[in-house]
Amino acid sequence: MSSHREFELEKEKIDFLLEQDYVISGVTENLSGSFLEFSYEGHDPAKDEKQRLHVLHPDTRKYFSTILLQQQKQQK
């Protein structure tokens, strides 16, 4: 798989969770990539309260960093 396609797939997974009323609630980084923790902030009791996503691509890391900054601005 091409590097760009890998980025696109990871980005789509993040976007999907955000569209489903999840927000990024935590990030753990190590040599294996980044592990994103998502918390559900919607009103559907059938959805899991938390989701976890493993991100490998450096461009995806940049992408979720901008999302984190946007989330912080919205909380203020």
A tleap script that builds the chain and sets N, CA, C and O, in Angstrom:
source leaprc.protein.ff14SB
mol = sequence {
  NMET SER SER HIE ARG GLU PHE GLU LEU GLU
  LYS GLU LYS ILE ASP PHE LEU LEU GLU GLN
  ASP TYR VAL ILE SER GLY VAL THR GLU ASN
  LEU SER GLY SER PHE LEU GLU PHE SER TYR
  GLU GLY HIE ASP PRO ALA LYS ASP GLU LYS
  GLN ARG LEU HIE VAL LEU HIE PRO ASP THR
  ARG LYS TYR PHE SER THR ILE LEU LEU GLN
  GLN GLN LYS GLN GLN CLYS
}
set mol.1.N position { 0.853 -1.173 0.000 }
set mol.1.CA position { 0.000 0.000 0.000 }
set mol.1.C position { 0.897 1.232 0.000 }
set mol.1.O position { 1.923 1.269 0.679 }
set mol.2.N position { 0.500 2.228 -0.762 }
set mol.2.CA position { 1.302 3.443 -0.827 }
set mol.2.C position { 1.185 4.226 0.466 }
set mol.2.O position { 0.219 4.091 1.217 }
set mol.3.N position { 2.181 5.037 0.701 }
set mol.3.CA position { 2.220 5.842 1.920 }
set mol.3.C position { 1.026 6.794 1.985 }
set mol.3.O position { 0.417 6.970 3.040 }
set mol.4.N position { 0.703 7.400 0.851 }
set mol.4.CA position { -0.422 8.338 0.845 }
set mol.4.C position { -1.735 7.612 1.125 }
set mol.4.O position { -2.593 8.138 1.833 }
set mol.5.N position { -1.894 6.432 0.586 }
set mol.5.CA position { -3.126 5.664 0.823 }
set mol.5.C position { -3.253 5.279 2.299 }
set mol.5.O position { -4.350 5.289 2.858 }
set mol.6.N position { -2.129 4.944 2.919 }
set mol.6.CA position { -2.137 4.629 4.345 }
set mol.6.C position { -2.629 5.834 5.151 }
set mol.6.O position { -3.442 5.692 6.064 }
set mol.7.N position { -2.129 7.009 4.803 }
set mol.7.CA position { -2.580 8.240 5.449 }
set mol.7.C position { -4.079 8.446 5.245 }
set mol.7.O position { -4.800 8.759 6.192 }
set mol.8.N position { -4.539 8.273 4.026 }
set mol.8.CA position { -5.955 8.471 3.722 }
set mol.8.C position { -6.851 7.532 4.544 }
set mol.8.O position { -7.898 7.947 5.040 }
set mol.9.N position { -6.438 6.278 4.683 }
set mol.9.CA position { -7.233 5.315 5.455 }
set mol.9.C position { -7.295 5.706 6.933 }
set mol.9.O position { -8.357 5.634 7.552 }
set mol.10.N position { -6.171 6.117 7.489 }
set mol.10.CA position { -6.153 6.529 8.895 }
set mol.10.C position { -6.991 7.792 9.093 }
set mol.10.O position { -7.719 7.912 10.078 }
set mol.11.N position { -6.884 8.719 8.167 }
set mol.11.CA position { -7.659 9.967 8.240 }
set mol.11.C position { -9.154 9.663 8.174 }
set mol.11.O position { -9.937 10.251 8.921 }
set mol.12.N position { -9.552 8.759 7.295 }
set mol.12.CA position { -10.963 8.381 7.174 }
set mol.12.C position { -11.490 7.785 8.478 }
set mol.12.O position { -12.623 8.063 8.870 }
set mol.13.N position { -10.682 6.971 9.149 }
set mol.13.CA position { -11.102 6.375 10.420 }
set mol.13.C position { -11.313 7.453 11.480 }
set mol.13.O position { -12.281 7.402 12.239 }
set mol.14.N position { -10.405 8.427 11.529 }
set mol.14.CA position { -10.545 9.526 12.486 }
set mol.14.C position { -11.795 10.338 12.170 }
set mol.14.O position { -12.594 10.633 13.059 }
set mol.15.N position { -11.958 10.695 10.904 }
set mol.15.CA position { -13.121 11.491 10.493 }
set mol.15.C position { -14.430 10.761 10.793 }
set mol.15.O position { -15.405 11.382 11.214 }
set mol.16.N position { -14.451 9.463 10.579 }
set mol.16.CA position { -15.655 8.686 10.851 }
set mol.16.C position { -16.030 8.776 12.327 }
set mol.16.O position { -17.190 9.016 12.663 }
set mol.17.N position { -15.053 8.586 13.203 }
set mol.17.CA position { -15.340 8.663 14.637 }
set mol.17.C position { -15.796 10.065 15.038 }
set mol.17.O position { -16.702 10.208 15.858 }
set mol.18.N position { -15.184 11.083 14.475 }
set mol.18.CA position { -15.590 12.456 14.789 }
set mol.18.C position { -17.023 12.725 14.322 }
set mol.18.O position { -17.777 13.421 15.002 }
set mol.19.N position { -17.392 12.180 13.177 }
set mol.19.CA position { -18.754 12.345 12.662 }
set mol.19.C position { -19.778 11.624 13.533 }
set mol.19.O position { -20.954 11.987 13.547 }
set mol.20.N position { -19.329 10.606 14.255 }
set mol.20.CA position { -20.209 9.823 15.123 }
set mol.20.C position { -20.273 10.400 16.543 }
set mol.20.O position { -20.679 9.700 17.471 }
set mol.21.N position { -19.880 11.662 16.720 }
set mol.21.CA position { -19.912 12.378 18.002 }
set mol.21.C position { -18.870 11.907 19.008 }
set mol.21.O position { -19.083 11.999 20.217 }
set mol.22.N position { -17.745 11.405 18.511 }
set mol.22.CA position { -16.615 11.109 19.378 }
set mol.22.C position { -15.661 12.291 19.350 }
set mol.22.O position { -15.589 13.011 18.354 }
set mol.23.N position { -14.930 12.495 20.434 }
set mol.23.CA position { -13.881 13.505 20.488 }
set mol.23.C position { -12.600 12.819 20.955 }
set mol.23.O position { -12.641 11.808 21.657 }
set mol.24.N position { -11.475 13.378 20.559 }
set mol.24.CA position { -10.192 12.836 21.003 }
set mol.24.C position { -10.012 13.216 22.463 }
set mol.24.O position { -10.011 14.397 22.810 }
set mol.25.N position { -9.860 12.215 23.311 }
set mol.25.CA position { -9.743 12.482 24.741 }
set mol.25.C position { -8.364 12.156 25.291 }
set mol.25.O position { -8.063 12.483 26.439 }
set mol.26.N position { -7.532 11.524 24.494 }
set mol.26.CA position { -6.189 11.203 24.953 }
set mol.26.C position { -5.315 10.705 23.827 }
set mol.26.O position { -5.794 10.144 22.841 }
set mol.27.N position { -4.011 10.923 23.995 }
set mol.27.CA position { -3.035 10.476 23.006 }
set mol.27.C position { -1.847 9.876 23.748 }
set mol.27.O position { -1.319 10.471 24.688 }
set mol.28.N position { -1.443 8.703 23.317 }
set mol.28.CA position { -0.229 8.072 23.836 }
set mol.28.C position { 0.679 7.815 22.648 }
set mol.28.O position { 0.289 7.142 21.694 }
set mol.29.N position { 1.891 8.351 22.706 }
set mol.29.CA position { 2.826 8.164 21.602 }
set mol.29.C position { 4.000 7.324 22.058 }
set mol.29.O position { 4.480 7.452 23.184 }
set mol.30.N position { 4.455 6.459 21.161 }
set mol.30.CA position { 5.654 5.670 21.405 }
set mol.30.C position { 6.290 5.335 20.064 }
set mol.30.O position { 5.888 5.874 19.033 }
set mol.31.N position { 7.262 4.466 20.073 }
set mol.31.CA position { 7.954 4.122 18.826 }
set mol.31.C position { 7.069 3.363 17.845 }
set mol.31.O position { 7.413 3.249 16.668 }
set mol.32.N position { 5.948 2.847 18.305 }
set mol.32.CA position { 5.022 2.115 17.443 }
set mol.32.C position { 3.975 3.022 16.808 }
set mol.32.O position { 3.115 2.537 16.073 }
set mol.33.N position { 4.025 4.316 17.070 }
set mol.33.CA position { 3.042 5.244 16.531 }
set mol.33.C position { 2.290 5.936 17.642 }
set mol.33.O position { 2.795 6.078 18.756 }
set mol.34.N position { 1.101 6.359 17.341 }
set mol.34.CA position { 0.251 7.045 18.318 }
set mol.34.C position { -1.016 6.235 18.544 }
set mol.34.O position { -1.572 5.648 17.616 }
set mol.35.N position { -1.461 6.213 19.793 }
set mol.35.CA position { -2.711 5.574 20.140 }
set mol.35.C position { -3.676 6.670 20.567 }
set mol.35.O position { -3.453 7.359 21.563 }
set mol.36.N position { -4.750 6.823 19.801 }
set mol.36.CA position { -5.739 7.856 20.090 }
set mol.36.C position { -6.889 7.256 20.881 }
set mol.36.O position { -7.417 6.200 20.531 }
set mol.37.N position { -7.264 7.932 21.936 }
set mol.37.CA position { -8.437 7.556 22.726 }
set mol.37.C position { -9.568 8.510 22.346 }
set mol.37.O position { -9.389 9.728 22.355 }
set mol.38.N position { -10.716 7.957 22.017 }
set mol.38.CA position { -11.888 8.747 21.673 }
set mol.38.C position { -12.966 8.504 22.721 }
set mol.38.O position { -13.188 7.367 23.139 }
set mol.39.N position { -13.629 9.564 23.142 }
set mol.39.CA position { -14.754 9.459 24.074 }
set mol.39.C position { -16.016 9.886 23.346 }
set mol.39.O position { -16.015 10.855 22.586 }
set mol.40.N position { -17.085 9.156 23.588 }
set mol.40.CA position { -18.363 9.454 22.947 }
set mol.40.C position { -19.086 10.548 23.721 }
set mol.40.O position { -19.239 10.462 24.939 }
set mol.41.N position { -19.529 11.579 23.004 }
set mol.41.CA position { -20.236 12.690 23.638 }
set mol.41.C position { -21.653 12.844 23.105 }
set mol.41.O position { -22.277 13.890 23.282 }
set mol.42.N position { -22.152 11.822 22.466 }
set mol.42.CA position { -23.510 11.861 21.934 }
set mol.42.C position { -24.508 11.290 22.925 }
set mol.42.O position { -24.206 11.127 24.107 }
set mol.43.N position { -25.706 10.989 22.426 }
set mol.43.CA position { -26.801 10.538 23.296 }
set mol.43.C position { -27.312 9.145 22.943 }
set mol.43.O position { -28.409 8.767 23.355 }
set mol.44.N position { -26.542 8.391 22.196 }
set mol.44.CA position { -26.957 7.049 21.796 }
set mol.44.C position { -26.369 6.020 22.767 }
set mol.44.O position { -25.161 5.783 22.743 }
set mol.45.N position { -27.191 5.408 23.616 }
set mol.45.CA position { -26.662 4.451 24.599 }
set mol.45.C position { -26.102 3.170 23.978 }
set mol.45.O position { -25.415 2.407 24.657 }
set mol.46.N position { -26.384 2.930 22.713 }
set mol.46.CA position { -25.894 1.727 22.055 }
set mol.46.C position { -24.421 1.846 21.637 }
set mol.46.O position { -23.778 0.840 21.338 }
set mol.47.N position { -23.896 3.061 21.616 }
set mol.47.CA position { -22.504 3.254 21.193 }
set mol.47.C position { -21.558 3.087 22.370 }
set mol.47.O position { -21.896 3.393 23.514 }
set mol.48.N position { -20.364 2.596 22.062 }
set mol.48.CA position { -19.335 2.452 23.085 }
set mol.48.C position { -18.911 3.826 23.586 }
set mol.48.O position { -18.834 4.782 22.814 }
set mol.49.N position { -18.637 3.916 24.888 }
set mol.49.CA position { -18.200 5.184 25.454 }
set mol.49.C position { -16.808 5.568 24.977 }
set mol.49.O position { -16.493 6.752 24.856 }
set mol.50.N position { -15.975 4.566 24.705 }
set mol.50.CA position { -14.598 4.840 24.292 }
set mol.50.C position { -14.231 4.001 23.078 }
set mol.50.O position { -14.703 2.878 22.903 }
set mol.51.N position { -13.374 4.582 22.246 }
set mol.51.CA position { -12.804 3.890 21.098 }
set mol.51.C position { -11.310 4.162 21.109 }
set mol.51.O position { -10.858 5.181 21.630 }
set mol.52.N position { -10.554 3.252 20.536 }
set mol.52.CA position { -9.108 3.437 20.466 }
set mol.52.C position { -8.663 3.185 19.037 }
set mol.52.O position { -9.149 2.270 18.372 }
set mol.53.N position { -7.728 4.015 18.574 }
set mol.53.CA position { -7.244 3.916 17.203 }
set mol.53.C position { -5.727 4.017 17.207 }
set mol.53.O position { -5.161 4.902 17.848 }
set mol.54.N position { -5.072 3.114 16.496 }
set mol.54.CA position { -3.614 3.125 16.370 }
set mol.54.C position { -3.249 3.831 15.069 }
set mol.54.O position { -3.686 3.426 13.992 }
set mol.55.N position { -2.452 4.880 15.171 }
set mol.55.CA position { -2.067 5.696 14.028 }
set mol.55.C position { -0.569 5.539 13.790 }
set mol.55.O position { 0.227 5.667 14.720 }
set mol.56.N position { -0.190 5.265 12.559 }
set mol.56.CA position { 1.215 5.036 12.223 }
set mol.56.C position { 1.840 6.139 11.372 }
set mol.56.O position { 3.016 6.463 11.536 }
set mol.57.N position { 1.069 6.701 10.482 }
set mol.57.CA position { 1.613 7.621 9.484 }
set mol.57.C position { 1.887 9.003 10.079 }
set mol.57.O position { 1.042 9.537 10.797 }
set mol.58.N position { 3.060 9.595 9.792 }
set mol.58.CA position { 3.395 10.920 10.332 }
set mol.58.C position { 2.409 12.016 9.924 }
set mol.58.O position { 2.126 12.916 10.714 }
set mol.59.N position { 1.887 11.948 8.703 }
set mol.59.CA position { 0.918 12.965 8.266 }
set mol.59.C position { -0.385 12.852 9.050 }
set mol.59.O position { -1.054 13.857 9.286 }
set mol.60.N position { -0.744 11.650 9.449 }
set mol.60.CA position { -1.944 11.469 10.263 }
set mol.60.C position { -1.727 12.069 11.641 }
set mol.60.O position { -2.654 12.622 12.232 }
set mol.61.N position { -0.527 11.965 12.150 }
set mol.61.CA position { -0.214 12.584 13.438 }
set mol.61.C position { -0.378 14.102 13.361 }
set mol.61.O position { -0.910 14.722 14.282 }
set mol.62.N position { 0.072 14.683 12.278 }
set mol.62.CA position { -0.124 16.129 12.078 }
set mol.62.C position { -1.614 16.452 12.005 }
set mol.62.O position { -2.073 17.440 12.577 }
set mol.63.N position { -2.351 15.619 11.308 }
set mol.63.CA position { -3.782 15.838 11.127 }
set mol.63.C position { -4.521 15.830 12.461 }
set mol.63.O position { -5.305 16.737 12.739 }
set mol.64.N position { -4.276 14.803 13.297 }
set mol.64.CA position { -5.013 14.772 14.555 }
set mol.64.C position { -4.532 15.853 15.520 }
set mol.64.O position { -5.273 16.251 16.419 }
set mol.65.N position { -3.308 16.329 15.344 }
set mol.65.CA position { -2.835 17.445 16.176 }
set mol.65.C position { -3.649 18.703 15.904 }
set mol.65.O position { -3.979 19.439 16.835 }
set mol.66.N position { -3.975 18.958 14.646 }
set mol.66.CA position { -4.794 20.129 14.326 }
set mol.66.C position { -6.211 19.962 14.875 }
set mol.66.O position { -6.837 20.936 15.292 }
set mol.67.N position { -6.708 18.743 14.873 }
set mol.67.CA position { -8.038 18.489 15.440 }
set mol.67.C position { -8.023 18.753 16.943 }
set mol.67.O position { -8.960 19.339 17.484 }
set mol.68.N position { -6.971 18.325 17.607 }
set mol.68.CA position { -6.854 18.574 19.050 }
set mol.68.C position { -6.854 20.070 19.355 }
set mol.68.O position { -7.497 20.515 20.305 }
set mol.69.N position { -6.132 20.841 18.547 }
set mol.69.CA position { -6.108 22.289 18.740 }
set mol.69.C position { -7.494 22.900 18.541 }
set mol.69.O position { -7.896 23.784 19.297 }
set mol.70.N position { -8.220 22.434 17.535 }
set mol.70.CA position { -9.581 22.908 17.299 }
set mol.70.C position { -10.488 22.576 18.460 }
set mol.70.O position { -11.299 23.406 18.872 }
set mol.71.N position { -10.362 21.366 18.998 }
set mol.71.CA position { -11.182 20.949 20.144 }
set mol.71.C position { -10.891 21.837 21.357 }
set mol.71.O position { -11.811 22.214 22.083 }
set mol.72.N position { -9.628 22.168 21.576 }
set mol.72.CA position { -9.270 23.006 22.704 }
set mol.72.C position { -9.853 24.404 22.560 }
set mol.72.O position { -10.304 24.988 23.544 }
set mol.73.N position { -9.850 24.946 21.348 }
set mol.73.CA position { -10.418 26.279 21.113 }
set mol.73.C position { -11.914 26.280 21.343 }
set mol.73.O position { -12.461 27.263 21.843 }
set mol.74.N position { -12.587 25.195 20.986 }
set mol.74.CA position { -14.031 25.116 21.160 }
set mol.74.C position { -14.412 25.010 22.628 }
set mol.74.O position { -15.505 25.432 23.006 }
set mol.75.N position { -13.537 24.454 23.469 }
set mol.75.CA position { -13.829 24.294 24.884 }
set mol.75.C position { -13.709 25.603 25.641 }
set mol.75.O position { -14.288 25.743 26.718 }
set mol.76.N position { -12.981 26.553 25.113 }
set mol.76.CA position { -12.765 27.827 25.824 }
set mol.76.C position { -13.929 28.758 25.689 }
set mol.76.O position { -13.900 29.864 26.228 }
savepdb mol mol.pdb
quit
